[in-house]
Amino acid sequence: MSAPEKTRRQNPLVNHFFLTFATGKVGSTEYRFTEYQGQVIGMIGTDRCLVAVYDWICGLESVRKIVSVEQMADWRFYEDLEDLNAAYEQVFRHWSEAYVKAQMAHERAERVRVGGAR
């Protein structure tokens, strides 16, 4: 059995890719959006994971973090990067785009309100 296979048998999350989510409020409307993307690198004991977080622009690893398994309850996990990318493009990208568009519209309206129409 190879080392990656042995690690995966010890914990099924190891080597899986993930997306995390957050909620932001614009005006009185709450939006859910994709916050982080990354990969589970390994386990630390039975209740914590070492994860690599990837940059949204270039896709390279930007930081490693230790998170509790409990924190990962709402994350979405994928066997490989292709599955993660497909899920993001089909579903979760819409969430993030809606949030960003709402933020931009709110900021424009606020500038007009504060500075007057120009």
Secondary structure, 3 states (H helix, E strand, C coil): CCHHHHHHHHCCCCCCEEEEEEEEEECCEEEEEEEEEEEEEEEECCCEEEEEEECCCCCCEEEEEEEEHHHHCCCEEECCHHHHHHHHHHHHHHHHHHHHHHHHHHHHHHHHHHHCCC
